[in-house]
Every structure is written in structure tokens, then in C-alpha cells.
């Protein structure tokens, strides 16, 4: 039996983002584990909170998890920016990830409304 949240575009997009970030952070140089770990945890939090929110029966509870997911989207932004400044992420990769993050944030805002 499939869960309803698995059909949501925002859930699928957030899983794609987790995969991209996971692959990207595998290339982070030694000494940058803290950044790799924080970025992976922030990205993973997005689909996890979408799923958990969809398991809630009350709209207020559900939306709280969507707000947390959106917060995790925003958490990824400075982490990716810092990674770029340290030379761990190219400008093109940063732009691509930011476009992806912006789309997810907009979809989450739609779910909240």
C-alpha cells in the first residue's frame, strides 16, 4: 500500500534534492565533515517532515511539519553558499540547487495555504 504523501510532487522533488546533495557532499574535502553532515541532515529533514506532516490528522499539526520542512529548505541555502565560498561547490551547482530549493519552498507554501 502506498502512502498518500508519496504522490506529492513536493515530496518527490525533495527526495531528488536529497540525492543531489548527498552525491555533491561525497566530494567535500577532509576537514569539512561538519558542513557535509549539516547539509545532508537539513536536506533529509525536508521529505521526512513532509511525510510526518501528512500523517497528522489536524491541519494545524500538519502545517507545523510543513513549516519545519520549509525551514530546512532555508537552512540549506547558507550551507550551500558557505560550501561554494570554500570551493567545495561550483557556481553552477549552487545555482542549480538554489532553483531546486526555491521550487520546493514554493510548493511547501502552497501546501500550507
Secondary structure as GFF3:
##gff-version 3
##sequence-region A 1 113
A	DSSP	three_ten_helix	4	7	.	.	.	ID=ss1
A	DSSP	alpha_helix	9	25	.	.	.	ID=ss2
A	DSSP	alpha_helix	33	54	.	.	.	ID=ss3
A	DSSP	alpha_helix	59	85	.	.	.	ID=ss4
A	DSSP	alpha_helix	91	112	.	.	.	ID=ss5
###
